[in-house]
Structure formats: structure tokens, C-alpha cells
């Protein structure tokens, strides 16, 4: 493969990764607490043996998460919680503490408050929140204070990453942060869930744009392959 082929191949590889990201966003249009993901492209310029010559290639270097808050939808669920503003809930997974904006919680058989994957919701001290099975009235204040039958029992922990650049995205709606600190101005809303922040119209438009760009790149590679074959054939005839 010649230089033009390698340049086109790097472009195709990056577009394929962006298409995967767009497809994942569309697939999670209805996922509670999901945040749109995008791809960051970088240009790599390499010098050529010829004087003053260079070639630029493209690489999908990193991914980013759109921090725009999704709309809040009222559900009326006692343990359906949403966050207004920045910040995350903390849940305990088998791999350790993880952050999430998905606030659809429920009670396990022993009364522990867990998310849909069974991961316990943590309080501000990092402990699990347990609501006795016989409890009747459960209320969550704007500051995260959880009251059971009128008596304060725990406070839902709201945190933010100490360094936003050191947050990695994991499967679904979970994030891993190297370090966190309490979120002072976050507001918890009971009976609501934050919806996905993916805009279906712009995401579909982007999918079409990426697909067309990929098809154009494939056409360019086919033409380049045909050109090389023609050159080889011509040289063979001359020989």
C-alpha cells in the first residue's frame, strides 16, 4: 500500500470509531442518566525524505463525554432520584466505587438501596443506605437527606471528580474517577429521573454525515487501488 492508501486508511479507521460512538448514543436515547459520547480527532504530521515534504494522517485519539444535563422526567417513584446541576451519585460495584447520574433506585430483599444492576447507593460517608422493610414513608430532601417515617436516617452522597480530566467512562452509565470530593451545590429531586442528553435529530444527522464520509473514503481507496493496478499492468507490458 502506498502513502495515499495509508492516509485514507487512517481516516477510515477514525470514521469507523466515530460511527461506533454515534451508534451507541442512538442506542441509549432512552437510557436513564446516559450522557452522549463523542470522538476527538488528532492530526499527525510526519516528515518525508523529500526536502520540505510532509504527510498528515488522522487518528481518533480520545473520547469525551458531553456534560450537558438531560431533561428531568417525573415518575413519582419513591426512590427515583435526579440531580439538578453538576455532581454524581456514588455506587459500590465489584470493581470499586463508581459514579453515575442514573438515579433509578430500589430496595433489595434486606432493605439496601441499590440501582438496577444491584449496586448499593452510598451515603456521604461512603456507607450503604439501608431502609427497613417495615418503613412506610420515605422522603428525600433537596440536600440529599433521606428521612424514614419522619426521622432523618442517612444522606445521599453527591460528589464531583477532583480532576475532571481523570474520569474514565465504563459500561452503561458508570464512570470511574481517580478522586472525588463532596458536591456542595447539587440538588436532589425525588420522584424524577434524568433522561439521556442525546439529541436524536443531531445524532442521526451526524450518522448520515459520517456514513457519507466513510463511503467517499472507500471510493478513494478503490480508485487508488485501481490506479496502482493499472501502473503495474502498464509497466509489465513495457517490460
C-alpha atoms as an extended CHARMM CRD file, in Angstrom:
* protein
*
       239  EXT
         1         1  UNK       CA              0.0000000000        0.0000000000        0.0000000000  PROA      1               0.0000000000
         2         2  UNK       CA              1.3870000000        3.4120000000       -0.9510000000  PROA      2               0.0000000000
         3         3  UNK       CA              1.3120000000        6.6560000000        1.0140000000  PROA      3               0.0000000000
         4         4  UNK       CA             -2.1030000000        7.7930000000       -0.2390000000  PROA      4               0.0000000000
         5         5  UNK       CA             -3.5630000000        4.4540000000        0.8070000000  PROA      5               0.0000000000
         6         6  UNK       CA             -2.1990000000        4.7530000000        4.3430000000  PROA      6               0.0000000000
         7         7  UNK       CA             -3.5650000000        8.2940000000        4.6910000000  PROA      7               0.0000000000
         8         8  UNK       CA             -7.0000000000        7.1600000000        3.5440000000  PROA      8               0.0000000000
         9         9  UNK       CA             -6.8620000000        4.1280000000        5.8480000000  PROA      9               0.0000000000
        10        10  UNK       CA             -6.2010000000        6.2620000000        8.9450000000  PROA      10              0.0000000000
        11        11  UNK       CA             -9.1940000000        8.4050000000        8.0130000000  PROA      11              0.0000000000
        12        12  UNK       CA            -11.4160000000        5.3520000000        7.5680000000  PROA      12              0.0000000000
        13        13  UNK       CA            -10.3060000000        3.9290000000       10.8990000000  PROA      13              0.0000000000
        14        14  UNK       CA            -11.1960000000        7.1710000000       12.6990000000  PROA      14              0.0000000000
        15        15  UNK       CA            -14.5740000000        7.4160000000       10.9830000000  PROA      15              0.0000000000
        16        16  UNK       CA            -15.3610000000        3.8260000000       11.9760000000  PROA      16              0.0000000000
        17        17  UNK       CA            -14.6880000000        4.6690000000       15.6320000000  PROA      17              0.0000000000
        18        18  UNK       CA            -16.8930000000        7.7490000000       15.4050000000  PROA      18              0.0000000000
        19        19  UNK       CA            -19.6740000000        5.7050000000       13.8270000000  PROA      19              0.0000000000
        20        20  UNK       CA            -19.4650000000        3.2750000000       16.7590000000  PROA      20              0.0000000000
        21        21  UNK       CA            -19.7970000000        6.2090000000       19.1610000000  PROA      21              0.0000000000
        22        22  UNK       CA            -22.7850000000        7.6680000000       17.2920000000  PROA      22              0.0000000000
        23        23  UNK       CA            -24.4910000000        4.2640000000       17.1130000000  PROA      23              0.0000000000
        24        24  UNK       CA            -24.0010000000        3.7970000000       20.8610000000  PROA      24              0.0000000000
        25        25  UNK       CA            -25.5100000000        7.2290000000       21.5330000000  PROA      25              0.0000000000
        26        26  UNK       CA            -28.5790000000        6.4200000000       19.4320000000  PROA      26              0.0000000000
        27        27  UNK       CA            -28.9590000000        3.0370000000       21.1310000000  PROA      27              0.0000000000
        28        28  UNK       CA            -29.0980000000        4.8220000000       24.5060000000  PROA      28              0.0000000000
        29        29  UNK       CA            -31.6400000000        7.5040000000       23.6340000000  PROA      29              0.0000000000
        30        30  UNK       CA            -33.9580000000        6.1340000000       26.3310000000  PROA      30              0.0000000000
        31        31  UNK       CA            -31.3280000000        5.1400000000       28.8990000000  PROA      31              0.0000000000
        32        32  UNK       CA            -31.7640000000        6.9550000000       32.1980000000  PROA      32              0.0000000000
        33        33  UNK       CA            -28.7620000000        9.1200000000       33.0970000000  PROA      33              0.0000000000
        34        34  UNK       CA            -26.8820000000        8.3740000000       29.8690000000  PROA      34              0.0000000000
        35        35  UNK       CA            -24.5070000000       11.0550000000       28.6280000000  PROA      35              0.0000000000
        36        36  UNK       CA            -23.5790000000       11.4730000000       24.9950000000  PROA      36              0.0000000000
        37        37  UNK       CA            -20.1010000000       10.4270000000       23.9280000000  PROA      37              0.0000000000
        38        38  UNK       CA            -18.0110000000       11.9710000000       21.1690000000  PROA      38              0.0000000000
        39        39  UNK       CA            -14.6720000000       11.3290000000       19.4900000000  PROA      39              0.0000000000
        40        40  UNK       CA            -11.7110000000       13.7130000000       19.3950000000  PROA      40              0.0000000000
        41        41  UNK       CA             -9.5540000000       13.5710000000       16.2780000000  PROA      41              0.0000000000
        42        42  UNK       CA             -5.8820000000       14.4900000000       16.1450000000  PROA      42              0.0000000000
        43        43  UNK       CA             -3.6960000000       15.2630000000       13.1510000000  PROA      43              0.0000000000
        44        44  UNK       CA             -0.2780000000       13.6370000000       12.9680000000  PROA      44              0.0000000000
        45        45  UNK       CA              2.2330000000       15.2420000000       10.6190000000  PROA      45              0.0000000000
        46        46  UNK       CA              5.2970000000       13.2470000000        9.6040000000  PROA      46              0.0000000000
        47        47  UNK       CA              8.2720000000       14.4850000000        7.6090000000  PROA      47              0.0000000000
        48        48  UNK       CA              9.1030000000       12.8070000000        4.2960000000  PROA      48              0.0000000000
        49        49  UNK       CA             12.5640000000       12.1350000000        2.8280000000  PROA      49              0.0000000000
        50        50  UNK       CA             11.9810000000       14.8160000000        0.1820000000  PROA      50              0.0000000000
        51        51  UNK       CA             13.0720000000       18.3150000000        1.2030000000  PROA      51              0.0000000000
        52        52  UNK       CA             10.1580000000       20.2380000000        2.7090000000  PROA      52              0.0000000000
        53        53  UNK       CA              7.8610000000       17.2630000000        2.2580000000  PROA      53              0.0000000000
        54        54  UNK       CA              5.4140000000       16.0220000000        4.8660000000  PROA      54              0.0000000000
        55        55  UNK       CA              2.2690000000       13.9370000000        5.1920000000  PROA      55              0.0000000000
        56        56  UNK       CA             -0.6690000000       14.3930000000        7.5560000000  PROA      56              0.0000000000
        57        57  UNK       CA             -2.6110000000       11.4550000000        8.9650000000  PROA      57              0.0000000000
        58        58  UNK       CA             -5.6940000000       11.3620000000       11.1830000000  PROA      58              0.0000000000
        59        59  UNK       CA             -6.1690000000        9.4800000000       14.4220000000  PROA      59              0.0000000000
        60        60  UNK       CA             -9.2110000000        9.1550000000       16.6970000000  PROA      60              0.0000000000
        61        61  UNK       CA             -7.0920000000        9.9600000000       19.7140000000  PROA      61              0.0000000000
        62        62  UNK       CA             -9.6350000000       10.1790000000       22.5480000000  PROA      62              0.0000000000
        63        63  UNK       CA            -13.2880000000       10.1830000000       23.5420000000  PROA      63              0.0000000000
        64        64  UNK       CA            -15.1700000000       12.8040000000       25.5040000000  PROA      64              0.0000000000
        65        65  UNK       CA            -18.4490000000       12.8650000000       27.4240000000  PROA      65              0.0000000000
        66        66  UNK       CA            -20.9980000000       15.6290000000       26.9510000000  PROA      66              0.0000000000
        67        67  UNK       CA            -21.7350000000       17.0410000000       30.4260000000  PROA      67              0.0000000000
        68        68  UNK       CA            -24.9770000000       18.7630000000       29.3950000000  PROA      68              0.0000000000
        69        69  UNK       CA            -27.7500000000       17.8090000000       31.8300000000  PROA      69              0.0000000000
        70        70  UNK       CA            -30.5870000000       15.7410000000       30.4140000000  PROA      70              0.0000000000
        71        71  UNK       CA            -34.2130000000       16.6830000000       30.9740000000  PROA      71              0.0000000000
        72        72  UNK       CA            -35.9070000000       15.5470000000       34.1900000000  PROA      72              0.0000000000
        73        73  UNK       CA            -38.9570000000       13.3530000000       33.8420000000  PROA      73              0.0000000000
        74        74  UNK       CA            -41.4130000000       12.9330000000       36.6940000000  PROA      74              0.0000000000
        75        75  UNK       CA            -42.0460000000        9.3040000000       37.6550000000  PROA      75              0.0000000000
        76        76  UNK       CA            -43.4300000000        9.5790000000       41.1700000000  PROA      76              0.0000000000
        77        77  UNK       CA            -41.1800000000        6.7270000000       42.2940000000  PROA      77              0.0000000000
        78        78  UNK       CA            -40.1490000000        6.9810000000       45.9310000000  PROA      78              0.0000000000
        79        79  UNK       CA            -36.5450000000        6.0390000000       45.2000000000  PROA      79              0.0000000000
        80        80  UNK       CA            -36.3250000000        7.6230000000       41.7630000000  PROA      80              0.0000000000
        81        81  UNK       CA            -33.7790000000       10.4040000000       42.2520000000  PROA      81              0.0000000000
        82        82  UNK       CA            -32.3700000000       13.0100000000       39.8920000000  PROA      82              0.0000000000
        83        83  UNK       CA            -29.6290000000       15.5940000000       40.3050000000  PROA      83              0.0000000000
        84        84  UNK       CA            -30.1350000000       19.1960000000       39.2800000000  PROA      84              0.0000000000
        85        85  UNK       CA            -26.7880000000       20.7160000000       38.4180000000  PROA      85              0.0000000000
        86        86  UNK       CA            -23.4150000000       19.0040000000       38.4300000000  PROA      86              0.0000000000
        87        87  UNK       CA            -22.3900000000       16.0430000000       40.5300000000  PROA      87              0.0000000000
        88        88  UNK       CA            -22.8960000000       12.3000000000       40.6640000000  PROA      88              0.0000000000
        89        89  UNK       CA            -24.3360000000        9.5850000000       42.8490000000  PROA      89              0.0000000000
        90        90  UNK       CA            -21.8090000000        7.0270000000       44.0890000000  PROA      90              0.0000000000
        91        91  UNK       CA            -22.4980000000        3.3000000000       43.9030000000  PROA      91              0.0000000000
        92        92  UNK       CA            -20.3620000000        0.3690000000       45.0220000000  PROA      92              0.0000000000
        93        93  UNK       CA            -19.5890000000       -2.1860000000       42.3170000000  PROA      93              0.0000000000
        94        94  UNK       CA            -17.4520000000       -5.3440000000       42.4820000000  PROA      94              0.0000000000
        95        95  UNK       CA            -14.6720000000       -3.2300000000       40.9110000000  PROA      95              0.0000000000
        96        96  UNK       CA            -14.9690000000       -0.4540000000       43.4980000000  PROA      96              0.0000000000
        97        97  UNK       CA            -16.7730000000        2.8850000000       43.7620000000  PROA      97              0.0000000000
        98        98  UNK       CA            -18.2520000000        4.2650000000       40.5650000000  PROA      98              0.0000000000
        99        99  UNK       CA            -20.1000000000        7.4880000000       39.6900000000  PROA      99              0.0000000000
       100       100  UNK       CA            -23.4530000000        7.6710000000       37.9360000000  PROA      100             0.0000000000
       101       101  UNK       CA            -26.2590000000       10.0670000000       37.0350000000  PROA      101             0.0000000000
       102       102  UNK       CA            -28.7680000000        7.2290000000       36.6830000000  PROA      102             0.0000000000
       103       103  UNK       CA            -30.9740000000        7.5980000000       39.7570000000  PROA      103             0.0000000000
       104       104  UNK       CA            -33.4550000000        4.7310000000       39.3720000000  PROA      104             0.0000000000
       105       105  UNK       CA            -33.0090000000        3.0260000000       42.7460000000  PROA      105             0.0000000000
       106       106  UNK       CA            -34.9510000000        0.3600000000       44.5860000000  PROA      106             0.0000000000
       107       107  UNK       CA            -34.6700000000       -1.7440000000       47.7440000000  PROA      107             0.0000000000
       108       108  UNK       CA            -33.1030000000       -5.1890000000       47.8180000000  PROA      108             0.0000000000
       109       109  UNK       CA            -34.5200000000       -8.0090000000       49.9290000000  PROA      109             0.0000000000
       110       110  UNK       CA            -32.5990000000       -6.8180000000       53.0130000000  PROA      110             0.0000000000
       111       111  UNK       CA            -33.6090000000       -3.1680000000       52.5230000000  PROA      111             0.0000000000
       112       112  UNK       CA            -30.3640000000       -1.9220000000       50.9460000000  PROA      112             0.0000000000
       113       113  UNK       CA            -30.9190000000        0.8460000000       48.3920000000  PROA      113             0.0000000000
       114       114  UNK       CA            -29.4920000000       -0.3880000000       45.0770000000  PROA      114             0.0000000000
       115       115  UNK       CA            -29.5580000000        0.6100000000       41.4040000000  PROA      115             0.0000000000
       116       116  UNK       CA            -30.9770000000       -1.5180000000       38.5940000000  PROA      116             0.0000000000
       117       117  UNK       CA            -27.7490000000       -3.5640000000       38.4680000000  PROA      117             0.0000000000
       118       118  UNK       CA            -27.8710000000       -4.2970000000       42.1790000000  PROA      118             0.0000000000
       119       119  UNK       CA            -25.0400000000       -1.9250000000       43.1170000000  PROA      119             0.0000000000
       120       120  UNK       CA            -25.6210000000       -0.2510000000       46.5280000000  PROA      120             0.0000000000
       121       121  UNK       CA            -26.0950000000        3.5140000000       46.6610000000  PROA      121             0.0000000000
       122       122  UNK       CA            -23.6030000000        5.1350000000       49.0580000000  PROA      122             0.0000000000
       123       123  UNK       CA            -24.1870000000        7.8840000000       51.5790000000  PROA      123             0.0000000000
       124       124  UNK       CA            -21.9230000000       10.8910000000       52.1520000000  PROA      124             0.0000000000
       125       125  UNK       CA            -19.6850000000        8.7800000000       54.3820000000  PROA      125             0.0000000000
       126       126  UNK       CA            -19.2630000000        6.0140000000       51.8240000000  PROA      126             0.0000000000
       127       127  UNK       CA            -21.5800000000        3.5600000000       53.5670000000  PROA      127             0.0000000000
       128       128  UNK       CA            -24.5660000000        1.6780000000       52.1720000000  PROA      128             0.0000000000
       129       129  UNK       CA            -28.0410000000        3.0910000000       52.7430000000  PROA      129             0.0000000000
       130       130  UNK       CA            -30.4750000000        0.6370000000       54.3210000000  PROA      130             0.0000000000
       131       131  UNK       CA            -34.2070000000        1.2360000000       54.6650000000  PROA      131             0.0000000000
       132       132  UNK       CA            -36.0230000000       -1.1930000000       56.9720000000  PROA      132             0.0000000000
       133       133  UNK       CA            -38.6000000000       -3.2850000000       55.1790000000  PROA      133             0.0000000000
       134       134  UNK       CA            -41.3570000000       -2.1370000000       57.5440000000  PROA      134             0.0000000000
       135       135  UNK       CA            -40.7700000000        1.5450000000       56.7480000000  PROA      135             0.0000000000
       136       136  UNK       CA            -43.7910000000        3.4170000000       55.4060000000  PROA      136             0.0000000000
       137       137  UNK       CA            -42.8630000000        6.9960000000       54.5000000000  PROA      137             0.0000000000
       138       138  UNK       CA            -39.5880000000        7.6480000000       52.6760000000  PROA      138             0.0000000000
       139       139  UNK       CA            -38.6470000000       11.2090000000       51.7970000000  PROA      139             0.0000000000
       140       140  UNK       CA            -35.5060000000       12.6740000000       50.2520000000  PROA      140             0.0000000000
       141       141  UNK       CA            -34.7960000000       16.3730000000       50.7420000000  PROA      141             0.0000000000
       142       142  UNK       CA            -33.0710000000       18.6180000000       48.2020000000  PROA      142             0.0000000000
       143       143  UNK       CA            -29.7680000000       18.3160000000       50.0810000000  PROA      143             0.0000000000
       144       144  UNK       CA            -29.9520000000       14.5140000000       49.8890000000  PROA      144             0.0000000000
       145       145  UNK       CA            -31.1450000000       13.8950000000       53.4400000000  PROA      145             0.0000000000
       146       146  UNK       CA            -33.2010000000       10.7040000000       53.4830000000  PROA      146             0.0000000000
       147       147  UNK       CA            -35.9050000000       10.5040000000       56.1530000000  PROA      147             0.0000000000
       148       148  UNK       CA            -37.7490000000        7.3630000000       57.1800000000  PROA      148             0.0000000000
       149       149  UNK       CA            -41.1660000000        7.8660000000       58.7810000000  PROA      149             0.0000000000
       150       150  UNK       CA            -40.2410000000       11.4690000000       59.5330000000  PROA      150             0.0000000000
       151       151  UNK       CA            -36.8360000000       10.7830000000       61.0960000000  PROA      151             0.0000000000
       152       152  UNK       CA            -33.5340000000       11.5490000000       59.2720000000  PROA      152             0.0000000000
       153       153  UNK       CA            -31.7190000000        8.2820000000       58.5800000000  PROA      153             0.0000000000
       154       154  UNK       CA            -28.9950000000        8.9830000000       56.0260000000  PROA      154             0.0000000000
       155       155  UNK       CA            -27.7650000000       11.4950000000       53.4920000000  PROA      155             0.0000000000
       156       156  UNK       CA            -27.2830000000       10.5500000000       49.8650000000  PROA      156             0.0000000000
       157       157  UNK       CA            -23.7260000000       11.3300000000       48.8700000000  PROA      157             0.0000000000
       158       158  UNK       CA            -23.2840000000       13.7370000000       45.9610000000  PROA      158             0.0000000000
       159       159  UNK       CA            -19.7340000000       14.0340000000       44.6790000000  PROA      159             0.0000000000
       160       160  UNK       CA            -17.7540000000       15.5350000000       41.8290000000  PROA      160             0.0000000000
       161       161  UNK       CA            -14.4060000000       14.4480000000       40.3570000000  PROA      161             0.0000000000
       162       162  UNK       CA            -11.4650000000       16.3000000000       41.8670000000  PROA      162             0.0000000000
       163       163  UNK       CA             -9.8810000000       16.3570000000       38.4130000000  PROA      163             0.0000000000
       164       164  UNK       CA            -12.4450000000       16.1640000000       35.5570000000  PROA      164             0.0000000000
       165       165  UNK       CA             -9.6880000000       15.1490000000       33.1270000000  PROA      165             0.0000000000
       166       166  UNK       CA             -9.1000000000       11.9380000000       35.0810000000  PROA      166             0.0000000000
       167       167  UNK       CA            -12.5640000000       10.4670000000       34.6790000000  PROA      167             0.0000000000
       168       168  UNK       CA            -12.9520000000        7.3690000000       32.5380000000  PROA      168             0.0000000000
       169       169  UNK       CA            -16.1900000000        6.0700000000       31.1090000000  PROA      169             0.0000000000
       170       170  UNK       CA            -17.2090000000        2.4910000000       31.7780000000  PROA      170             0.0000000000
       171       171  UNK       CA            -20.0810000000        0.3330000000       30.5630000000  PROA      171             0.0000000000
       172       172  UNK       CA            -23.5560000000        1.8300000000       30.6100000000  PROA      172             0.0000000000
       173       173  UNK       CA            -23.8870000000        4.9110000000       32.7880000000  PROA      173             0.0000000000
       174       174  UNK       CA            -20.9520000000        4.3320000000       35.1340000000  PROA      174             0.0000000000
       175       175  UNK       CA            -17.8270000000        6.4780000000       35.4220000000  PROA      175             0.0000000000
       176       176  UNK       CA            -14.5690000000        5.9360000000       37.2810000000  PROA      176             0.0000000000
       177       177  UNK       CA            -12.7690000000        8.8980000000       38.8530000000  PROA      177             0.0000000000
       178       178  UNK       CA             -9.2810000000        8.9060000000       40.3060000000  PROA      178             0.0000000000
       179       179  UNK       CA            -10.5250000000       11.0140000000       43.2240000000  PROA      179             0.0000000000
       180       180  UNK       CA            -13.7580000000       12.7570000000       44.2550000000  PROA      180             0.0000000000
       181       181  UNK       CA            -14.8920000000       15.4730000000       46.6160000000  PROA      181             0.0000000000
       182       182  UNK       CA            -18.3110000000       16.3870000000       48.0750000000  PROA      182             0.0000000000
       183       183  UNK       CA            -20.6470000000       18.3270000000       45.8030000000  PROA      183             0.0000000000
       184       184  UNK       CA            -21.9310000000       21.2510000000       47.8430000000  PROA      184             0.0000000000
       185       185  UNK       CA            -24.4130000000       22.9100000000       45.4820000000  PROA      185             0.0000000000
       186       186  UNK       CA            -26.0440000000       19.8540000000       43.8990000000  PROA      186             0.0000000000
       187       187  UNK       CA            -29.7910000000       19.4170000000       44.3630000000  PROA      187             0.0000000000
       188       188  UNK       CA            -31.5420000000       16.0580000000       44.6480000000  PROA      188             0.0000000000
       189       189  UNK       CA            -35.0660000000       15.8010000000       43.2640000000  PROA      189             0.0000000000
       190       190  UNK       CA            -37.2220000000       12.9070000000       44.4710000000  PROA      190             0.0000000000
       191       191  UNK       CA            -39.7060000000       11.2760000000       42.1120000000  PROA      191             0.0000000000
       192       192  UNK       CA            -37.8190000000       12.3130000000       38.9580000000  PROA      192             0.0000000000
       193       193  UNK       CA            -35.2700000000       10.6750000000       36.6540000000  PROA      193             0.0000000000
       194       194  UNK       CA            -32.7460000000       12.3750000000       34.4120000000  PROA      194             0.0000000000
       195       195  UNK       CA            -33.1750000000       11.3210000000       30.8120000000  PROA      195             0.0000000000
       196       196  UNK       CA            -30.4380000000       10.7620000000       28.2420000000  PROA      196             0.0000000000
       197       197  UNK       CA            -28.8920000000       14.0090000000       26.9760000000  PROA      197             0.0000000000
       198       198  UNK       CA            -28.5950000000       12.6350000000       23.4250000000  PROA      198             0.0000000000
       199       199  UNK       CA            -30.3160000000       14.7880000000       20.7860000000  PROA      199             0.0000000000
       200       200  UNK       CA            -31.8010000000       12.2410000000       18.3490000000  PROA      200             0.0000000000
       201       201  UNK       CA            -32.0280000000       14.6680000000       15.4110000000  PROA      201             0.0000000000
       202       202  UNK       CA            -28.4280000000       15.8940000000       15.5690000000  PROA      202             0.0000000000
       203       203  UNK       CA            -27.1760000000       12.3700000000       16.2320000000  PROA      203             0.0000000000
       204       204  UNK       CA            -28.9910000000       10.9410000000       13.2120000000  PROA      204             0.0000000000
       205       205  UNK       CA            -27.6890000000       13.7940000000       11.0760000000  PROA      205             0.0000000000
       206       206  UNK       CA            -24.1610000000       13.0600000000       12.2830000000  PROA      206             0.0000000000
       207       207  UNK       CA            -24.5910000000        9.3780000000       11.4670000000  PROA      207             0.0000000000
       208       208  UNK       CA            -25.5160000000       10.2140000000        7.8740000000  PROA      208             0.0000000000
       209       209  UNK       CA            -22.5730000000       12.6170000000        7.6270000000  PROA      209             0.0000000000
       210       210  UNK       CA            -20.0840000000       10.0370000000        8.9290000000  PROA      210             0.0000000000
       211       211  UNK       CA            -21.5040000000        7.3270000000        6.6860000000  PROA      211             0.0000000000
       212       212  UNK       CA            -21.1430000000        9.5070000000        3.5820000000  PROA      212             0.0000000000
       213       213  UNK       CA            -17.6000000000       10.4640000000        4.5350000000  PROA      213             0.0000000000
       214       214  UNK       CA            -16.7360000000        6.7930000000        5.0090000000  PROA      214             0.0000000000
       215       215  UNK       CA            -18.2210000000        5.8620000000        1.6300000000  PROA      215             0.0000000000
       216       216  UNK       CA            -16.2390000000        8.6750000000       -0.0220000000  PROA      216             0.0000000000
       217       217  UNK       CA            -13.0560000000        7.4270000000        1.6170000000  PROA      217             0.0000000000
       218       218  UNK       CA            -13.7490000000        3.8860000000        0.4700000000  PROA      218             0.0000000000
       219       219  UNK       CA            -14.2720000000        5.1330000000       -3.0750000000  PROA      219             0.0000000000
       220       220  UNK       CA            -10.9600000000        6.9770000000       -2.9070000000  PROA      220             0.0000000000
       221       221  UNK       CA             -9.1590000000        3.8230000000       -1.7590000000  PROA      221             0.0000000000
       222       222  UNK       CA            -10.7740000000        1.7970000000       -4.5590000000  PROA      222             0.0000000000
       223       223  UNK       CA             -9.6430000000        4.3670000000       -7.1160000000  PROA      223             0.0000000000
       224       224  UNK       CA             -6.1340000000        4.3550000000       -5.7130000000  PROA      224             0.0000000000
       225       225  UNK       CA             -6.0400000000        0.5580000000       -5.8690000000  PROA      225             0.0000000000
       226       226  UNK       CA             -7.2130000000        0.6490000000       -9.4670000000  PROA      226             0.0000000000
       227       227  UNK       CA             -4.5400000000        3.2360000000      -10.3110000000  PROA      227             0.0000000000
       228       228  UNK       CA             -1.7730000000        1.0760000000       -8.8220000000  PROA      228             0.0000000000
       229       229  UNK       CA             -3.0150000000       -1.9850000000      -10.7050000000  PROA      229             0.0000000000
       230       230  UNK       CA             -3.0270000000       -0.0040000000      -13.9370000000  PROA      230             0.0000000000
       231       231  UNK       CA              0.5270000000        1.2200000000      -13.3380000000  PROA      231             0.0000000000
       232       232  UNK       CA              1.7520000000       -2.3160000000      -12.6180000000  PROA      232             0.0000000000
       233       233  UNK       CA             -0.0150000000       -3.6380000000      -15.7100000000  PROA      233             0.0000000000
       234       234  UNK       CA              1.4290000000       -0.8790000000      -17.9120000000  PROA      234             0.0000000000
       235       235  UNK       CA              4.9640000000       -1.4130000000      -16.6160000000  PROA      235             0.0000000000
       236       236  UNK       CA              4.5760000000       -5.1210000000      -17.1760000000  PROA      236             0.0000000000
       237       237  UNK       CA              3.6150000000       -4.5750000000      -20.7770000000  PROA      237             0.0000000000
       238       238  UNK       CA              6.5700000000       -2.2320000000      -21.3210000000  PROA      238             0.0000000000
       239       239  UNK       CA              8.9340000000       -4.8060000000      -19.8760000000  PROA      239             0.0000000000
